[in-house]
Amino acid sequence: MTNVKILEQKENGFVKFELASEEVRVILTNLGCQILSVFTRDREGNWGDIVLAPMDPEHPELDSACMGAVVGRVANRIGGAEFELNGKTYKLAKNSGEHCLHGGIKGFNQKLFAYEVLENGVRLSCESPDGEEGFPGTVQFAVTVLLKENTLSLIYDAQSDQDTLFAVTNHSYFNLSCMHQPIYDHWLKIASDSYMPVDDTSIVTGEVLPSKGTVFDFKEGRLIGKPDIEGIQQLKNVKGYDHPVVFSASENQIELSHKETGRRMTISTDCPMVHVYTGNYLSGGAVGKFGVPYEDCTGIALETEICPDSIHVEKEPKAILRKGEKFHSMTEYTFDVLK
């Protein structure tokens, strides 16, 4: 059974929730649907917080890393910060070089969501009006966050009154050592045979390449290790891993574990790929929990998503949400201990 309670509620509408089971405790807010903490046990039974978060979650505009938040309307980058839909060109904010990143200047990570407390979690909802951040259509969007035993579920639902683009993800950074070590000694396994290369502006080229025998081959599982950012051009382009990894047709699953603590996290999703980002640009960003600045590679983001820059690189862009159609997606995180 999950215990759901409100920890904090302010006059400005900011609310902090706690979802707690015997195995996992989650703290989140209705501002950007931001996950502030995920407490799990190590092999000795000790509790520890395994996600990064800013010291001041009430000011997400100061956190360029979008730690723990839901990002959109469109997660990842839209090339050239513009797109054409139904013969009309839409201009977006250039907030990542020449590209639009995570929905623009003020995406979902900065929105205050309405909330409904459920038996095993909370349902957070908002309206994104027509023209917000340059996107067409008024979108009704909801995130349902559920905790059942040792599994945290994030369920996304949306509908628009016009054709638009829509593709969201959660942007949590995980560190199973509870930030005592960088993520190099984490073991990562992804059910994947291919990846998408990026250029030096972090935008996908549109190619899908086989990962076998490359540094993007995580199919059998291996330590992430310290990336060779000088010897491998793809890693040099973005200072490490910042790439979409495409799931095999048979399984959409990820496993992240840490041998020293014994903690393990398994991610299951209905998304076609995961964007693997090793926090290459965390240094110099928002101050983290307890006032301690995060260094590069303090955490790894595993962003389950559709194809980045879908509108430009896919023949049938999955990012298009047609008027009246329903967007639905789910990602589940299961936490346990290595045997």
matplotlib code that plots the C-alpha trace (Angstrom):
import matplotlib.pyplot as plt

x = [0.0, 1.2, 0.9, 0.2, 0.4, 0.9, 4.2, 3.9, 1.4, 2.0, -0.2, 1.4, 0.1, 3.3, 2.6, 5.0, 3.9, 5.2, 4.4, 5.7, 5.7, 7.8, 10.4, 10.5, 9.8, 9.2, 9.0, 7.6, 6.0, 3.2, 5.7, 6.9, 5.8, 9.4, 10.7, 12.8, 13.8, 13.6, 14.7, 15.6, 17.5, 21.0, 22.0, 22.5, 19.0, 20.2, 18.0, 19.5, 18.3, 19.2, 18.1, 19.5, 17.5, 18.1, 18.3, 15.5, 12.8, 10.5, 12.6, 12.9, 14.0, 17.3, 17.8, 18.9, 19.3, 15.5, 16.4, 13.6, 11.0, 8.6, 9.8, 7.8, 5.6, 8.4, 11.3, 14.8, 15.6, 13.8, 16.3, 16.6, 13.9, 11.1, 8.9, 6.3, 2.9, 0.0, 1.8, 2.5, 5.8, 6.0, 8.9, 10.2, 12.6, 16.3, 17.3, 20.0, 22.2, 20.2, 17.7, 14.7, 15.2, 12.6, 9.7, 11.3, 12.0, 9.2, 8.2, 6.2, 9.1, 8.0, 4.3, 2.2, 0.0, -3.4, -3.5, -5.7, -4.6, -5.2, -5.1, -1.5, -0.3, -1.3, -2.6, -1.1, -2.8, -2.4, -3.6, -1.1, -2.8, -2.7, 0.5, 2.4, 6.1, 5.1, 3.2, -0.2, -3.3, -4.6, -3.3, -4.9, -2.1, -1.9, 0.8, -0.3, 2.3, 1.7, 3.8, 2.9, 5.3, 8.7, 7.5, 7.1, 4.9, 4.7, 1.7, 1.3, -2.0, -2.7, -5.2, -5.1, -7.8, -5.5, -2.8, 0.4, 3.7, 3.8, 6.4, 7.2, 9.6, 10.8, 14.2, 15.4, 19.1, 19.9, 22.9, 22.6, 25.6, 23.5, 26.0, 29.0, 30.6, 30.1, 28.2, 31.2, 31.0, 27.3, 26.4, 24.0, 22.1, 19.7, 17.7, 19.0, 20.9, 21.2, 21.7, 21.3, 24.5, 24.4, 26.4, 28.4, 25.2, 23.7, 21.0, 20.5, 21.7, 18.7, 20.8, 20.2, 23.4, 24.2, 25.7, 27.4, 31.1, 30.8, 30.7, 26.9, 26.6, 24.9, 22.9, 24.7, 25.3, 28.6, 30.1, 29.4, 33.1, 34.7, 34.0, 36.9, 35.8, 39.1, 39.4, 35.8, 34.2, 30.6, 31.5, 33.7, 30.8, 28.8, 31.5, 30.2, 26.9, 24.0, 22.5, 19.2, 19.5, 16.9, 15.2, 15.1, 11.7, 11.3, 11.9, 11.9, 13.8, 16.8, 18.7, 21.0, 22.8, 25.6, 27.7, 29.0, 25.6, 23.7, 21.0, 19.3, 16.7, 14.8, 13.0, 10.2, 8.4, 6.3, 8.6, 10.7, 14.0, 15.8, 18.1, 21.2, 22.7, 25.6, 25.2, 28.0, 27.1, 25.9, 28.8, 28.0, 24.3, 21.8, 23.1, 22.0, 20.5, 22.0, 23.7, 26.3, 27.0, 26.8, 29.8, 29.6, 28.6, 27.1, 24.0, 22.7, 19.4, 17.6, 14.9, 12.4, 11.0, 10.1, 12.7, 14.3, 13.6, 11.0, 9.3, 12.5, 14.0, 11.1, 9.0, 6.0, 6.8, 5.6, 5.7, 2.6, -0.5, -3.6, -6.7, -8.9, -6.4, -5.1, -1.5, -0.8, 2.6, 3.9, 7.3, 7.8, 10.8, 11.3, 13.8, 15.4, 18.7, 21.2, 21.4]
y = [0.0, 3.5, 6.4, 9.7, 13.0, 16.7, 17.8, 21.5, 23.8, 27.5, 30.5, 30.7, 27.3, 25.4, 21.9, 19.2, 15.6, 12.4, 8.9, 6.2, 2.4, 0.0, -0.1, 3.4, 7.0, 9.7, 13.5, 15.6, 18.9, 20.2, 22.8, 21.1, 17.7, 17.7, 14.7, 16.0, 12.8, 9.0, 7.2, 3.5, 1.0, -0.4, -4.0, -3.2, -1.8, 1.8, 4.5, 6.9, 9.5, 8.6, 11.6, 15.0, 18.2, 21.9, 23.5, 25.9, 23.9, 27.0, 28.7, 26.3, 29.1, 29.0, 25.3, 24.9, 21.1, 20.7, 18.3, 15.9, 17.8, 16.8, 18.6, 19.7, 20.5, 18.8, 17.2, 17.3, 19.6, 20.9, 21.8, 25.5, 26.3, 26.1, 23.6, 23.4, 21.8, 21.8, 24.3, 26.8, 27.6, 28.0, 29.9, 28.8, 30.1, 29.4, 28.4, 25.8, 27.4, 27.6, 25.0, 24.9, 22.6, 21.0, 23.2, 26.6, 29.4, 28.5, 24.8, 22.4, 22.3, 25.8, 25.3, 25.1, 22.0, 21.4, 18.3, 15.5, 13.1, 9.4, 6.2, 5.4, 8.7, 12.1, 13.3, 16.6, 18.5, 21.8, 23.6, 24.8, 27.6, 28.0, 29.8, 29.1, 29.1, 29.3, 25.9, 25.7, 24.4, 24.4, 21.2, 19.5, 17.6, 15.3, 13.3, 10.6, 9.6, 6.2, 4.3, 0.6, -1.3, -0.8, 0.5, 4.2, 4.8, 8.0, 8.1, 10.9, 11.9, 14.8, 16.1, 19.1, 21.2, 21.7, 19.7, 20.4, 18.8, 16.9, 14.7, 14.7, 13.0, 13.1, 14.6, 13.0, 12.4, 9.2, 8.3, 5.1, 5.9, 8.8, 11.3, 9.9, 8.9, 10.0, 7.7, 6.1, 3.0, 2.4, -0.6, 0.1, -2.3, -1.3, -3.6, -1.9, -2.6, 0.9, 4.6, 8.0, 10.1, 13.9, 16.8, 19.3, 21.3, 18.2, 17.8, 14.4, 13.9, 11.7, 8.6, 5.4, 3.3, -0.1, 0.1, -3.3, -2.9, 0.8, 2.8, 2.9, -0.9, -1.5, -4.6, -7.1, -4.5, -2.9, -0.2, 3.3, 4.2, 7.6, 8.4, 9.0, 12.5, 13.1, 9.8, 9.3, 12.1, 11.3, 11.7, 14.7, 16.5, 16.6, 16.0, 12.4, 10.6, 12.7, 10.4, 8.6, 4.8, 3.0, 0.0, -3.4, -4.4, -7.1, -5.2, -1.6, -2.0, -0.4, -1.6, 0.6, -0.8, 0.1, -2.9, -1.2, -0.2, -3.0, -0.7, -1.4, 0.4, -1.2, 1.0, -0.3, 2.0, 2.1, 4.7, 3.7, 5.0, 6.4, 9.5, 8.7, 11.9, 11.6, 15.2, 16.5, 20.2, 20.1, 22.1, 25.7, 25.2, 25.4, 24.7, 21.2, 19.8, 21.0, 23.9, 21.7, 22.5, 19.5, 18.5, 17.1, 13.5, 13.5, 11.9, 10.1, 11.1, 8.2, 10.1, 7.7, 9.4, 9.4, 10.4, 13.8, 16.4, 14.0, 16.6, 17.0, 13.5, 11.1, 10.4, 10.0, 12.2, 10.6, 14.0, 15.2, 15.1, 15.6, 17.4, 15.2, 12.4, 11.2, 11.1, 8.4, 7.1, 5.3, 4.7, 2.6, 2.6, -0.5, -0.4, -3.4, -4.7, -6.9, -10.5]
z = [0.0, -0.8, 1.6, -0.2, 1.6, 1.0, 2.6, 1.8, 0.3, -0.4, -1.3, -4.7, -5.6, -5.1, -3.6, -2.5, -2.3, -0.8, -2.1, 0.2, 0.2, 2.2, -0.6, -2.1, -1.1, -3.7, -3.2, -6.1, -6.8, -9.0, -10.5, -13.6, -12.2, -10.8, -8.9, -6.1, -4.4, -4.9, -1.7, -2.1, 0.0, -0.6, 0.0, 3.7, 4.0, 4.2, 2.6, 0.1, -2.4, -6.0, -8.0, -8.5, -7.8, -7.5, -4.1, -5.0, -6.9, -6.8, -9.4, -12.3, -14.7, -12.9, -13.7, -17.3, -16.7, -16.0, -13.1, -12.4, -14.4, -17.2, -20.3, -23.4, -25.4, -27.3, -25.4, -26.9, -29.8, -32.8, -35.5, -36.5, -33.9, -36.5, -38.3, -41.0, -40.3, -42.7, -45.0, -42.3, -40.7, -36.9, -35.3, -31.9, -29.3, -30.0, -26.5, -27.5, -30.0, -33.2, -31.9, -29.7, -26.6, -24.3, -25.4, -25.4, -22.9, -20.6, -21.2, -19.0, -16.5, -15.4, -15.4, -12.2, -12.5, -10.9, -8.9, -7.7, -5.0, -5.9, -3.9, -5.0, -6.3, -7.8, -11.1, -12.3, -15.2, -17.1, -20.2, -22.7, -24.7, -28.5, -29.5, -26.2, -27.0, -30.7, -30.9, -32.4, -30.6, -27.1, -25.4, -22.3, -20.6, -17.6, -15.8, -13.5, -11.0, -9.3, -6.8, -6.2, -4.0, -5.7, -9.1, -9.9, -13.0, -15.0, -17.4, -19.9, -21.6, -23.9, -26.5, -28.8, -30.5, -33.5, -35.2, -33.3, -32.1, -28.8, -27.3, -23.5, -21.2, -17.6, -17.2, -13.9, -13.4, -11.5, -9.4, -7.5, -5.3, -4.0, -5.6, -3.7, -7.0, -10.6, -12.9, -14.6, -12.3, -13.0, -15.1, -18.0, -20.1, -23.0, -25.2, -28.4, -31.6, -32.9, -32.0, -33.6, -34.1, -33.4, -34.7, -32.6, -31.9, -30.3, -33.0, -34.5, -38.1, -38.9, -39.4, -37.4, -37.2, -35.8, -32.3, -32.2, -31.6, -30.8, -27.6, -27.9, -27.6, -24.2, -25.3, -23.1, -20.3, -19.3, -17.1, -18.5, -17.9, -18.5, -22.1, -24.6, -25.6, -27.5, -29.4, -30.5, -32.6, -31.6, -27.9, -28.6, -30.3, -27.0, -24.3, -23.7, -24.2, -25.3, -27.9, -28.7, -28.4, -30.3, -28.7, -30.4, -31.7, -29.0, -25.8, -24.6, -21.4, -19.6, -16.5, -14.4, -11.4, -9.0, -7.7, -4.6, -3.1, -4.8, -6.0, -9.3, -11.4, -14.3, -16.8, -19.0, -21.5, -24.6, -26.2, -29.2, -27.8, -24.8, -24.9, -22.8, -21.4, -18.9, -17.5, -19.5, -18.9, -15.3, -13.9, -13.6, -13.6, -10.8, -7.3, -6.1, -2.9, 0.3, -1.5, -3.2, -6.9, -9.2, -11.3, -14.8, -14.9, -11.4, -12.8, -15.9, -17.5, -19.3, -21.2, -22.8, -25.9, -29.5, -32.2, -31.5, -34.2, -35.4, -37.6, -39.7, -39.7, -39.8, -43.0, -40.8, -37.8, -34.5, -32.9, -34.7, -32.5, -34.7, -33.7, -31.5, -31.3, -27.9, -26.9, -24.4, -23.1, -20.0, -18.4, -15.3, -12.9, -10.8, -7.9, -6.2, -5.0, -6.9, -5.6]

ax = plt.figure().add_subplot(projection="3d")
ax.plot(x, y, z, "-o")
ax.set_aspect("equal")
plt.show()
